[in-house]
Amino acid sequence: MDPLRVKDEVVLALEDIKARDIEVLDVRKLTSLCDYMVIASADSTRQTKALARNVEDRLLLLGAPVQGMEGLAGGEWILVDAGSVVVHIMQPAAREYYNLSELWGGVPAQPRRAANG
């Protein structure tokens, strides 16, 4: 599956459930673990869980398997591993504390809209 398409679908899935401050980092030059890292904020545990499930559902419809999800029990920080794209859905306090954007120092990538979306 094309990593750009997966990234675009992840962003659309996050926008559907009103994620805030969606940030896409191109980390291809920093790690071989993934191509893109998507970070988004949610206002509550309920919203983090809904966002993670929406990402998973949308990717499954696309035929892009989700390899794993961590943090669903707590809901403060949920990681969705979609292979070439890793998604971090965080509540604001956790996002500020861990500051993944600065930690990874990736190059911000503009979300590219799907051709049919």
Secondary structure, DSSP 8 states (H G I E B T S, - for coil): --HHHHHHHHHHHHHHTT-EEEEEEE-TTT-SS-SEEEEEE-SSHHHHHHHHHHHHHHHHHHT----EEE-TTT-SEEEEE-SSEEEEEE-HHHHHHH-HHHHH--EE------TT-
